[in-house]
Amino acid sequence: MYQNENVFSRTSESALATNKVLRNTYALLSITLLFSAVMAFVGVAMKISVLTAIIADVVAFVILWFVLPRTANSAAGLPVIFAFTGLLGLGLGPVIARYLAVNPSIVMTALGGTGVIFLSLSAYALTTKRDFSFMAGFLMVGMFVIIGAAILNIFMQIPVLSLAISAAVILIMSGFILYETSSIINGGERNYIMATASLFLSILNIFTALLRLLGALGDD
């Protein structure tokens, strides 16, 4: 009887911890997405150059790889995650400016489409509580294939391949959203700051891929 009570107690504590990570992740993700959007339009308003945008992106990924993992378990992780997401938002400035100059509706449509994709996938993962850990290998292979195809297309400049890459990015990033959400639900991810960074990157990649697709399909 005491053993059953201990098992029940551990199960309850695990469920509470999971709910806390999930709640904190979505709260932080919402705030960082808003902050990133503000920084993106700061970049548009300031008319930052492509070189400045590239530097912002490089610094952001240096933070992701070398700074965030060391600070994610402390209060210092919060300003670091905001620096990371803010710099990536700033780096979007020239891209968004280009599409706004041609057809502003593309940006709004891509933004709405990204929201629908993320909310739908999150709702599915939360409702079904399926374990998507089996997708890890497939997603990593898919990422390497996309990177290889993108590098190849830099030299070949094949429009159809570019569209295929964008579609593949949306598919792979959707898989990462399912994987990360499932990892939080099933207790595999206990750090809400790292979970936020992962989900943020997936959302950002879906948004930029949708921009490219919509722009190409609209001949913009």
C-alpha positions in Angstrom: 0.0 0.0 0.0 2.8 2.4 0.9 4.5 1.5 -2.3 1.4 2.3 -4.3 1.2 5.7 -2.5 4.8 6.4 -3.4 4.3 5.5 -7.0 1.2 7.8 -7.2 3.1 10.6 -5.5 6.0 10.3 -8.0 3.5 10.2 -10.9 1.8 13.3 -9.6 5.1 15.2 -9.1 6.2 14.2 -12.6 2.9 15.5 -14.1 3.1 18.8 -12.2 6.7 19.3 -13.4 5.7 18.5 -17.0 2.8 21.0 -16.8 5.1 23.6 -15.4 7.7 23.2 -18.2 5.0 23.3 -20.8 3.3 26.4 -19.3 6.6 28.2 -18.9 7.7 27.2 -22.5 4.6 28.6 -24.1 4.6 31.8 -22.0 8.3 32.5 -22.8 7.8 31.5 -26.5 4.9 34.0 -26.8 6.9 36.8 -25.4 10.0 36.1 -27.4 8.0 35.8 -30.6 6.5 39.2 -29.9 9.9 40.7 -29.1 11.4 39.2 -32.3 8.6 40.7 -34.4 9.3 44.1 -32.8 13.0 43.7 -33.6 12.2 42.7 -37.2 10.2 45.8 -37.8 12.9 47.9 -36.1 15.2 46.4 -38.7 12.7 47.4 -41.4 12.4 50.9 -40.1 16.1 51.4 -39.8 16.6 49.9 -43.2 19.5 47.8 -42.0 21.8 46.3 -44.7 22.0 42.6 -45.6 25.5 42.5 -44.1 24.2 43.8 -40.8 21.4 41.2 -40.9 24.0 38.4 -41.6 26.1 39.6 -38.7 23.0 39.6 -36.4 22.2 36.0 -37.5 25.8 34.8 -36.9 25.9 36.4 -33.4 22.6 34.8 -32.6 23.8 31.3 -33.5 27.0 31.8 -31.6 24.8 32.6 -28.6 22.7 29.5 -29.3 25.6 27.1 -29.5 28.0 28.5 -26.9 26.2 30.8 -24.4 22.6 29.5 -24.1 23.5 25.9 -23.0 25.7 27.3 -20.2 23.1 29.7 -18.9 19.8 27.8 -19.5 19.7 26.4 -16.0 20.0 29.8 -14.3 18.3 33.2 -14.3 20.9 34.4 -16.8 19.3 32.2 -19.5 16.4 34.6 -19.8 18.3 37.7 -21.1 20.3 35.3 -23.3 17.2 33.8 -24.9 15.9 37.3 -25.6 19.2 38.3 -27.1 19.1 35.2 -29.3 15.5 35.8 -30.5 15.9 39.5 -30.8 19.0 39.2 -33.1 17.2 36.7 -35.3 14.3 39.1 -35.5 16.5 41.9 -36.5 18.1 39.7 -39.1 14.7 39.3 -40.8 14.6 43.1 -41.4 15.9 43.2 -45.0 13.8 40.1 -46.0 10.6 41.5 -44.6 11.3 44.9 -46.1 11.7 43.4 -49.6 8.4 41.6 -49.4 6.6 44.6 -47.9 7.8 46.7 -50.8 6.5 44.2 -53.4 3.3 42.8 -51.8 2.6 43.4 -48.0 -0.1 40.7 -48.1 2.6 38.0 -48.5 4.0 38.8 -45.1 0.6 38.8 -43.4 -0.3 35.5 -45.2 3.0 33.9 -44.2 2.5 35.1 -40.6 -1.0 33.7 -40.5 0.0 30.4 -42.1 2.9 30.0 -39.6 0.5 30.5 -36.7 -2.0 28.0 -38.1 0.7 25.3 -38.6 2.2 25.8 -35.1 -1.1 25.9 -33.3 -2.5 22.9 -35.2 0.6 20.8 -34.5 0.8 21.8 -30.9 -2.8 21.0 -30.4 -2.4 17.6 -32.0 0.6 16.7 -29.8 -1.1 17.9 -26.7 -4.3 16.2 -27.4 -3.0 12.8 -28.5 0.1 12.8 -26.1 1.9 10.6 -28.6 5.6 10.0 -28.3 7.3 11.4 -31.4 10.8 10.5 -30.2 11.1 8.0 -33.1 11.2 10.9 -35.5 14.6 12.1 -34.2 16.7 10.2 -36.8 14.5 11.1 -39.7 14.5 14.8 -38.8 18.3 15.0 -38.5 18.7 13.2 -41.8 16.2 15.6 -43.4 18.0 18.6 -42.0 21.3 17.4 -43.6 19.6 16.8 -46.9 18.1 20.3 -46.9 21.4 21.9 -46.0 23.1 20.0 -48.8 20.4 20.8 -51.3 20.5 24.5 -50.3 24.3 24.7 -50.7 24.0 23.0 -54.1 21.4 25.4 -55.2 23.6 28.4 -54.4 25.7 27.4 -57.4 23.0 25.9 -59.7 20.2 28.4 -59.0 17.3 26.1 -60.0 13.9 27.7 -59.1 12.1 24.4 -58.8 14.7 23.1 -56.4 14.4 26.3 -54.3 10.6 25.7 -54.0 11.2 22.1 -53.1 13.7 23.1 -50.4 11.2 25.6 -48.9 8.5 22.9 -48.9 10.9 20.5 -47.3 11.8 23.0 -44.6 8.2 23.4 -43.7 7.8 19.7 -43.4 10.9 19.1 -41.4 10.2 22.0 -39.0 6.7 20.8 -38.5 8.2 17.5 -37.5 10.5 19.3 -35.0 7.5 21.0 -33.4 5.8 17.7 -32.9 9.1 16.2 -31.6 9.8 19.0 -29.1 6.3 19.3 -27.8 6.1 15.5 -27.4 9.5 15.6 -25.5 8.1 18.2 -23.1 4.8 16.2 -22.5 6.6 12.9 -21.9 9.3 14.4 -19.6 12.2 14.3 -22.0 12.7 18.0 -22.0 12.8 19.7 -18.6 14.4 23.0 -19.5 11.8 25.5 -20.7 14.5 27.9 -22.0 16.0 25.3 -24.3 12.5 24.1 -25.4 11.6 27.7 -26.2 14.8 28.1 -28.4 14.0 24.9 -30.3 10.4 25.8 -30.9 11.3 29.4 -31.9 13.7 28.2 -34.5 11.1 25.9 -36.0 8.6 28.7 -36.2 11.0 31.1 -37.7 12.1 28.6 -40.4 8.5 27.9 -41.3 7.8 31.6 -41.6 10.7 32.3 -43.9 10.0 29.2 -46.0 6.4 30.3 -46.4 7.6 33.8 -47.4 9.7 32.2 -50.2 6.9 29.9 -51.4 4.3 32.6 -51.4 6.6 35.0 -53.1 7.6 32.5 -55.8 4.0 31.4 -56.4 2.9 35.0 -56.7 5.8 35.9 -59.0 7.1 38.4 -56.4 
